[in-house]
Amino acid sequence: MHHEDRHMTPDEFRRHGREVVDWIADYWERLETLPVQSRAAPGDVRAALPPLPPRDGEPFADLMRDVEGIVLPGTTHWQSPGWFGYFPANASGPSVLGELLSAGLGAQGMLWSTSPACTELETHVLDWLVGMLGLPAEFLSTGAGGGVIQDSASSAALCALLAARERATGFAVDERGGDGSLTAYCSTQTHSSVEKAVRVAGLGAANLRRVAVDELMAMRPEALDTAIRADLAAGRRPAFVCATVGTTSSHALDPLAAIGAVCREHGLWLHVDAAHAGTAALCPEFRGIHDGLEFADSYCFNPHKWMFTNFDCDCFWVRDRSDLVRALSILPEYLRNAATESGRVIDYRDWQIPLGRRFRALKLWFVIRWYGVEGLRHHVREHVRLAQEFAGWVDADPDWELAAPAPLSLVCFRHRSGDEANRRILDAVNADGGIFLTHTRLDDRLTLRLSVGATLTSDRHVARAWRLLREAAGG
């Protein structure tokens, strides 16, 4: 089984690698037969694991047996065609193979010099995406801006906030710490990651202002302006605004142009979070979601949500990279090298919180090249079509109602019988195992969410979801 040095030989790797790829392909083919949400109870997985690690190495077949017998029953199947919960985290064959290549190369791309291809491919693909999404040209690396792959939109928000913090204070907080006078702004619908960023960056949660929203759940620019003016009058220093393109609860679209005008007037950093909805801008007909993006100092979206690139992969751009790099750069002697000293290369360690970084660009590059821009657009359009069809069914049924506009691939809806009935419906359809939905609260009423975007989802899966919902409601 094992050689004396215990390493897996190249021939063993070939054999077992084929087994794993075959297992994944078989898994994708049988996803519909598995309950979407894991049936495991708390502690079930650990109870099936031995209390101590093996003294000697085990056969690979034993590892795969436990994947099937222990890991699989404890997995909620985000790649299932019946996945309609949260937002998708869709993956694809080219992405998984790109991830495998990244692991095989084992490159640590903290500096250009530690793997030039890791850096330059990332820069190039991020420039491609500026054109693919119709983003402002200021985000291209050929000018003062540029893009980088973060692990998530949460990290992107934190990096944007740190750059904003330092720009607002003349880079004083990096040196001496903060005095509690900086304020940040988001809407009542903004993702919780912004509050976490405010805490981590040392501004303090009490200095985050949650701005009121309108009837469409979008931030009210006049309320933002009022909040900023109140803080200025109180001697505080407004520094940062996060606007959202496609909020988590309801896909609300904050009015970027009006918010951007307020930020420009008062000199605040505007970060735009389009974590899920940004992928829609691949299609020219959906690019209205980005109207006003020219005001943004930074922007992010997640290919790991809706662009068939497995987690993790967030694309983050800045209009002026110098603020970000200056806020995050530290250069100890052991990292000094000729390429960095020349000023002719990008060192992405200065664009993120950690020092080390993986070769994430490979999987994104593989996805774009395998599908092509038109292939990606096709799937986005299909997902939007399916969601709009579902929204039409809800709207036409007198027992159900839409709870919010559905501009893209998320439908927020509810049964007219009230919160308890909707809770029972949600629990019943999730217990069925064929689909998985999640909920939110809009207008203080429990609201069901159906988010279309899993790689394998088609018409029949959405139709099944509607049938199960109506059966659970007794209709």
N, C-alpha and C positions, 0 to 999 in steps of 0.2 A: 504493500500500500504506500508506504512512505520511504523515501530515501533517507540516508543518515542525516543530511542537513535539513530535512523536513520541508524544503521548498517544493512548490508545485513545479514540475518540469514543463518546458514548453509543450511537449506532447500531451501531458496531462491537462494543461490549460486548454489546449485545442479541444480535447475530448469533452471536458467538463463545461467549457465555454459553449460548445454546441448544445449541450444538454440544457444549459440555462436559457439560451436564446430560444430553443424549442419550447421550454416550459413557459416562457413569457408569451410566445406566439399562441400556444395552446390556451393560456390564461385569457388572452384577449378574445379568443374564439368562444370561450365558454362563460364569458362574463355575465351573459343574460341568465344563466342558470343559477347564479349565486345571489343571495340576498344582498341588496346594495349596502345596507347598514349592518355592520357586524352584530351578531347576536351574543357576543361575549359579554359576560358580566365582569364587573371590576374584580381583578385578581385571577381570572381564569387563565390568562396567558402565563403569568408567573408560576401558577400552580402546576403547569405542565412542563416547566423547565427544571432541570436538576439543580439542587442547591449549590453545587460546586462545579467549577469548570473541569473539563477532561484533563487527566494527567498526561495522556498521550493523544496524538492526533487521531481523528476519526475518519472513516471513509467518506468521500464526498456524497455518496448515496444516502448516508445517514443525515447529512445536512439538508439535502433536498427533501427527504422524508419528513423532517421536522418543519420545513417551510410549508409543505402541504398540510401537515397535521396540526401544527401549532400556530404558525404565522398567518396562514390564509384565513382560518376561522376568526382570527382576531383583527382582520383587516376590513375597514370600510372601503368600498370599491369606488373610488373617485373616477375611475375610467369607465365605469358602467354606462351603457347607453340610457339607463334609467336615472342617471345622476342629474337632479335638478336643484340641488341644495346650494346654499351660500352663493359663490360664484364658481365656475369650473376651474379645474387645475389640469387642463387637458394635455395629454402627451401624444407622441406619435413614434412610429418606427424610426425615422431619420433622427429624431431628437435622442431617443434612447441609445442608438448606435453612436451618435456624436458624444454622448456622455460616457459611453464605454471607452471610446478612443481617448477622451480626456483623462479618464482614470488610468488607462494603459500607458499613456505618455507620462503621467505623474508629474507634470510640470507645476512649479510654484511660481506664479507670475507676479510677484510683488514689485519687481523692477523690470524695466525693458531688458536690462542685461541678463536677468535670470531666465528669460525665454522670449526673445524678440517676437516670435510669431504669436505668442499669447497676447501681447500688447497690441501689435499692429493689426492683427485680424479683428480684434475687438473694436479698435478705433474705426476700422474700415466698415465693419458691419453696422456700427452705430451711425456712421455717416450715410450708409445705404438707407437706413430706416428713416432718417430725416426726410429723404425724398419719398420713400414709400408711404409715409403717413402725412405728407404735406406739411411738415413742421417748419417753423421759421428758419431761414438760412443761417441766422445767428447761432444756431445750435450745432452747426458743422464744426469739425475740428480744424478745418482750414482757416478759420478766423479766430476770434478770441474765445469762442465757446468750445463745446465738445461733449461727447457722451461717454458713459461708463456703465458697466453692468454691476448692479448691486444685487444682494441676495433677495431683497423684497422692497416694496414701497415704503415699509416702515423705516428701513435704513436710508432710503432716498430722502424721506421727510426729515430725518435727523441730520443728515449731511447738509441739506438745504438750510435748515434752521441754524446749524453751527456757522455756516458761511454768512447767513443774515446777521447773526449775533455779532460776529466779528466786524462785518462791514459797518454795522450801526454804532459800534463802540471804538472804531479805529483800531481794532485788534487788541483792545485792552483786556478783555475778559480772558483771553488765552494766557495772558501774562499774570494778571492780578486777581482773577476771579470776578464774579458779578456782584452787583450791589442791590439786586432785586427790583430795579427800575424798568427793565425791559418788558414789553408786553407783546403777545402774539394773538392772532385772530383766526377763527375758523367759524363754520356754521354749526348749528345744533345737530346737523346731519353728518358732519365730518367724521371720518374713521377714527377710532380710538387711538391709532398709532400716533396721531399728532399730539394728543395729550401725553403719551409716553415720551415722545421726543422732547416736549417742553420740560418734562421732569428730568430726563437724562441730561439735557443741555444746561440744567441749572436755572432755568427761568422761573420754575415753580408753577404748579398747576393753578394756583390762585391768580397768576398773571396771564392765563389763557382766557380770552374773551370768546364766548360762544354766541355768534351773531344770529339774530332771528332770521327765519326763512319765510318765503311767500307761500301761496296756496299750492305751488308746484314743488315745494320742499327745496327750493333753491335759495341761496344766500341773497339777502336784500342789501344791495350796495349802499343805499342811503343809511341803513342801520349800521353798516360797517363804518361809514364816514362819521356817523354820530359817536360811535364807540371810540374811534381813534381821537376825535376832537376832545372827548371827555378825558381821555388819558393824558393828552397833551396839556390840557388845562390843569390837571392834577399833578403835573411835573414828572409824569412818566415818559418813557421813551419807546413808542411803538416801533417794532422792528420787522415783523414777519406776518404774512397772511397766507393761509392755505386755502385755495379754491379747489373744488372737486368737479371733475367731469365724469358723472355716473356714480352717485353716492351708493354706498353699500346697501342701505335699506331699500331705496326706491329708484336708483338710477337717475336721480335728479341732476340737472345740468346747471351749475352755477354760471351766472352771466359774466364771462371772463372780461369782456371789453369794459363794462361798467366798473367791475371790481378793479381791473387794471388801471383805470383812470384815477380811482381813489388812491391806489398804491403809488402811482406816479406823483400825484399832488403832494402826498405826505412823505415820499421817499422811503416807502417800505418795500421789502423783498416780497415778491409774489411767487409762490410755489404752486404749481398746478398738478394735482394728483388725478391721473386718468388710469389708475391701476388696471381696472377691467375694461372700461369702455374705450380706451385709447385704441385698441386693436381695430375697432370699427372704422377708424380713419384710413385703413388700407383702401377702403372703397370711397371714391370721390364723392358719391352721393351722401355719405355720412359725415363729411368733414366739417359740416356746420357745428358739430359739437365742440370744435376747436376755435370758433370765432372769437377773436380777442387774444389768442395765445401769443401774439406779438408783444404783449405787455409782460409776459412771464420772464422771471429771472431764472427759473428752473422748471423742469417738467419731468414726469415719469409715467411709464406704463409697464404692465407685466406681460411679456410673452408667455409666462408660465400660467397665465389664467386662460387666455382665449386664442393664443397663437401657436398651439400644438408643440410647445417647448416645455419639457418637463421641469418641475420645480428643482432648483430655484433660478430665476432669471428676471430681474427687473432692469429696465433700461432707463437711465437717468441722464438728463442733459442739463447743462448750465449755459447761460448766455455769456458769462465771463468766468472762465475757469480760474482766473488768478485769485478771486475771493475764496473759492473753495480750497484751492491748493495751499494758499497761505494759512487758512484756518486749520488745516489738517497735517501740514508737512512738518516732520521731524527727521533730521538726517544725522544719525549717530555715525561714528567713524567706521564701524563695521559694514555699513551699507554704502559707503562712498565708492564711486566707480567713475571711469572716464566718460561713459555715455551720459550719466546723470550730470556730471560736471560740465559737459558740452552744451547743455540746454537744448539739444536737438531732439530729445526723446520725451515721451510721456512715461512717467512712473505712476501707475495707477494706485500704488499704496497711498499716495497723497490725495486720492479722490474718495476715500472710504475710511471706515473706523478701524478695521483690522489691518495688520501688516500683510499677512499672507492672503493669497487669492488663487482660486481655481481657474482652469481654462474653460470658462462657461461659454465663450464665444463659439466654440466648435459646434455645440449642439444647435445654437441659433443659426449659424452659417449653414449647417446641414439642412435645417428646416426650410430656410429661405430658398436654398438651391434645389431641394427636392420638389417642393410645391410650386416654386415660382410665385411671383406676385399675383398672377391671375388665379392660380390654384388656391392661394390663401383667401383672396377676395371671394371666390366661389363659396367656400365654406362659411365665411362670415355672413354672406348674403343668405345662405340657406338657414343658418341659425336664427337670423333676424326674421326671415319668412315664417319659420316654425313658431317663433314666439308671437308674432303678429296674428297668426292663425289661431293660436290658443287664446289670445286676448279677445279675438272676435267671438269665439265660442262663449267665453265668460260674459261678454257684453250682451250677447243675444239671449242669455238665459235669465229669466226673471228672478230666479232664486239666488243668483250670484251677482257680484258687482266688481268692477275694477276699482282698486283703492288709490291708484296713482297713474299718471300717464306712462305708457310703455314705449319709449322712443326707440329702443333697440331690442335686446334679447332677454330682458328681465320683465316678468309680468307680476305685479303685485295685485292681489285680489282677495276676496273674502266671500263667504256665504253670508247671506243677509240675516241669519238667525242669531248672530252675536258671538262673543268671544268664546264661550264654553263650547258651542257647536263647532267653531273653527278649530279649537284645540282637539276635540274628539276626531274630527275629520283628519287633521294632520297626523295624529297618533295612529289612526287606522290605516292610512295609506302607507305610512312608513313601516308599520308592522307587517304589511303584505309582503314586503321584500323586493317587489318588482321596481319600485321607484323610491326616490328619497327627496323630500322637500324640507325647507326650513322656513322660519317665520321672522317677522319683525313687528314693531308697533308703529302705526301711522295714525295721526290724529287720536292718539291714545286708544287705539283699537287694534286687537290682534289681527295681523294680516299675513296671509300666506304668500310665499315667494316661489315662483317657478322660473329658474334661470336655465336657459338653453345654451349649451356650448360644449358638451362632452364630445369627444372626437367621433364616437360611433353612434350618436343620437340621430334618429331619422323620424320621418312622419309617424310611423306606427308607434314609436315610443311616446311621442307627445300625445297621440290619440289615446294610448293606453292610460297615460296619466290623467287625462280628462275623464275617461270612463271610471277609473278607480275613485277619483274625487267625487264624482256624482253618485256612485254607489255608496260611498262612505257617508254621504249626506242624506242617503235614503231616497235619492231622486233617480 
